[in-house]
């Protein structure tokens, strides 16, 4: 399928662009895996952290197709081989940029920038800001985003925690009894809660998590004594992708209780969570649970960013914030 006519993609000799079709999902998974392993191995000697198999990465195109069918861009060489992919997430208040991956041998030819031109064009067409979360280890991509006008605003610590089979060694924090699993009909209420604090709205995402048809998700809610929501946290229960987020909490006690409950369901498994660096007490609490730092990420926006309150937890799947 060709891209809509309004898309302004840079002409690159030998490269063509189109929407990523579901028949190419396996190729996309292999490409994402290859690009990550290559970059982290050549720069940091950490390619092994992504494993030897690309099979777990199939979840990315599957989730993105279910959430945003047709909002992806794929680059192909003159032989029809997939050499680049980018996923976009239009939401009520903004457009999110998801994974941008390019075949290592095609790096430096302008494919990634062309993808971002597409993202900027899509956001401009909708009249919304463009948001993303990027690795601070990858200064090439950070520089590209900065040149295009993205402005950093929140720094996150990536924390990895291997939950013992017997559960976390520390005592459960106060407020665990106020945490419950969300019902399938609370997507709108959750979206309204996030909007009230962060100024962004993505009801589609929460409907997707609660429907739980692609991937494996649990949505946790922290309620005050009067029934008012004070925190929400999504947890991926997929065996190949253990991560907390997206989430938002009004205060640290709610955030800590939500994370405890989510981690307790992942005994014997590893989990990643992104915590704002300014929430030092929260970070130290997770250190006490055995967490360790593995990376830093930064949230960036092209366009207006609404005033934000509370504690936000981004995620890599889906990257719609």
N, C-alpha and C positions, 0 to 999 in steps of 0.2 A: 504494500500500500504506500502510495506517495504521501509526502508531508503536505499539510495545508499550504495554500499559496502564500499566506502572509508571512511564512517563516523566512527569515533572512539568514541563510547559511553561507559561509565563505566558500567560494569555489576552490577546491583543492584537486590538482591534477591526479587522476587515477582513483579518486574517492567519490563515492556516491552516498547519499543519505536517504533513509526512509524510516518509517515507523517499525519498531521491533515486533515482528509477528510471533505468536506463541510457538510456532514450529522452530523458532530459533532460540528458545529458552535454554536448551542444553548448551548451545554454543556460547550464549551470554554468560552462563554460569562458569564455563571453562575460561572464558576471557577475563571475567572479574577475578577469579582465583589466580590466573597466570599473572595478571598485572600487579596484584597485591604481593604475591610471592616475589616477583622480580624486583619491585621497588624496595620492599623491606629487606631483601637479601643483599642487594647491591649497595644500599646506603647504610644499613644498620646490622647486617648479618643476622636478621631476625625472620627470614622467610619461612622458617619451620613453624612459626606460630600459627600459620594458616593451614597446616596439615598438608598431606600429600594428595588428597582427593578433592576434586572440584564438586563432588556430589552435594555437599551441604549448601553450596552457593546457589543451587537451583531454586532455593526458597525465595531468593530476591526477585527474580523476574516473575515468579508465580504470584507472590504477594502483590507486586506492583501492577501486574496485569489485572488482578482481581479488584484492586483499589482504583486504578486510573487507566483503564484500557485506552490505548491509542496515544497516551501522553508519554511516549518514550521516543528517543531518537537513536538510530543505529547507523553506523558508518561501515561501508563495505569497500573492499579493494576491487580492482578491475576483474578479478576472478570470482567475485561474489562471496569472498570470505569475510566474515564479521571481524572488524578490526577496532571497533569502538562502540560504546553504548552509554546512554545517559537517560535517567529517569526523572520526570517532573511530576509534581504533586499540587495541582491547583486546589486551593481551599477557599472557604468563605472570605477570609481576611487577607490572604497572601498566597504566594506560590512557593512551594518548597523545592529545592534542588536535591535530588537523591544521589545515587552513585554515579560518578563519572569515571569510566574505565577505558583505557586505550591500550591496544596491543603494544608491548614494549618496543618492537622494531619500527612502529609507526609514531612513536613519541616525537614531539618537536615539529610535527608537520601541520599544526594548527587545528587538529581535530577537536581537542578539548575546548579550545577557544570557540570554535564553531558551535559546539554543543551549548556553551554558555551564551553565545549570541542568540541561540534558539530560546534559551530560558528567559533571557532579558526581553526578547520579543514577545514571548507568551505572557509575561507579567505585564508588559506595557499594554498589550492588547486587552488585558483584563482590568487594567488600571489598579494593579495591586503591587505591594512591595515583594521583593524576592529574598528568600531566607535560606540559609544553609548552615551546616556545622562541619568544619573541616579540621583535619589533623594539623597540629602545629609542628609535627615532625617533618611534614612535607612542605618545605618552604617554597618549592616551585609552584604548587597549586595555590598556596597562600598569596604569593606574589601576583599570580594571575588574577585571583579574586580582587586583590587590592587595586591592581591596574584598571579593573573594570568598574571600580567605584564601591565595592563592598566595604562596609565599616564593621570592625569587630566590636562586640559589646559584652560578651560573657565568656569567661574562661572556665573550662571544666577539667577535672581530674578523671581519667579513666581508671577505675578500680576493678581488679579481678579478685574474686574470692572463691575458694574451693570450700564448699560447705561439707563438713564431716558427715559421714553416714549416720552418726548419732545426733546430728544437729549442731547448731552453734554452741560453743562452750560457754559464752557469757549468758547471764540471766536475761530473760526477755525484758524489753524496755517497758515503761509505763505506757498505757494506751493500747496495748495489743488487743485487749478485749473490745475496743471500739472499732476494730477493723473487721470488715465483712466482704464477701464476694458480691460484686454488682449483679443486678438482675439484667436480663436481656433487654429490658425496656428503659434503661436509664441513660442511654447515649446522649439524649438532648440535655438532660440535667447535668451530666458530666461536662459536656461541651460548654454549657452556660457558665459553669463553675470556672473552667479554665479561662474563658473569655473575661470573666470578672476580674481575674488576677493578672493575666498576661496580655490581654488585648488581642489574642488570636483565637480563631474558632475553627475547629475541624471535626464536626460531628460525624462526618463520613468515616473517619478513622475509628472512632469509638464504636460506631455501629458495626464496623468490620471486626474489631476485637471481640465484641460481645456475640456476634454471629458465630465466630470461631470455625469457619469452614475451610480456610487455607492457613496452615500453620497450626500453632497450639498456644492459646492465650488465656490468661486469667486477668480479670480487671478487679482490683481491690479498692475499696472505699473506706476512708476513715471518717466517722461521723462524731460530731460533738453530742453531748448529752441530749440536746434538744432536737437532734436529727439533722442538723445542718452539716453539709459536707465541708470538711476541712482538709481533705487530701484524696488524691486518686493516683493509683500507680498500676500500670500495665506490666505484666510479667510474661515473657515468652517461655513456654514450657517445652518447646521443641527440642528434641535430643541433640540436634545439630546447631542450635542457636539459643544459648542461655543468656538472656539480657533483661535488665529491668528498664522500664521506660517504654513510652513516654509517661510522664507523671508531673503532678503539681501539688504542692502542699502549702497551706497558709503559715505553718510554723514547724519547727524542727521536731517536736514531739510526734506530730502526725507523720512526718517523713520517715522518722526512725521506726515507728511502729509498722508502717506500711512495708518498709524494706525488710524488717524482721520476718513478717508473715510470708512475704514472697520468697525470701531465701529459705525459710523453713520447709517449703514444699520442694526444694531442689537439693535435698540431702544427697551427698555423694556425687554432686555435679558442680561444675564450674560456672560462674555467672559474672557478667560484666555490668557495671553501673557507672554512669557519668554523673558526677556531683559537682555543683558549682564550687570553685576554689574558695570563694568568700565564706562558705559555710564550713569553717574550720572545725567546729565542734562536731558536726555531722561526719566530716571526713575522719576525725580522730576516733569516733565511735566505731566506724567500719574498720579502721586499723585494729581496734581491739577485738574485732570479730575475725581477724586474720586476713583482711584485704591488703593488697599491695598495688602500687601504681604501675601502670603499663604504658600510659601515653597521656598526652594533653590534647584537648580539642577546644576550638573556639567557635562560638556562634557569631554569625555575621549577617548583615542585612544590606540590601541595595534598595534604598527608598526609606520611607518613614517607619520608625519603630515606635509602637505605642508604649506609654509608660507601663512598666512591669512591676508586679509585686509577687511575693511568695518565693518558694523554692521550686525551680523547674528542673526536670530530669529529661534530657533529650535521649534519643535512641538512634540506632542505625537502620532500624527496620520497623516501620517505614520512616524515612527522614522527611517528615512533612512539617517540621517546625522551623 
